[in-house]
Amino acid sequence: MITAFIIIFIHWIADFVLQTDWQAKNKSKSNFALLSHTSNYSLVWLLPMCLVFGVMKEGATTEWIFWSSIYFGMITLVAHTITDYFTSRLNSKLWSEGKVHNFFVSVGFDQVLHYGQLFLTYYFLINR
């Protein structure tokens, strides 16, 4: 349960707190802005996941912890970029059309996709 809370909290920091205003406003129309956001987002995960993997995987070697954290960051970069490529464009369209309810439904679904990826990636890495 603690690991789940850590993942949720890190995601909130990386996806909302550390996302710049420029990234948020431009990721729906600029791949550079999108990659700027998703690269920063993914880098934020490296140190916390070293700590999480180090604590949660009994008998883990330093090498295993390092590479698992790198894999986590790489998988997260690819998945977050693909997800945000589509959802940011949809959300931008919904917001500009004044479809506020559908905008928030879409933002919520975007978060479900992110959490699903994070938890699945963690699960598969911790169990290898």
PyMOL commands that set and color helices and strands:
alter all, ss='L'
color gray80, all
select helices_A, chain A and resi 2-17+21-26+31-44+46-56+62-96+100-126
alter helices_A, ss='H'
color red, helices_A
deselect
rebuild
show_as cartoon
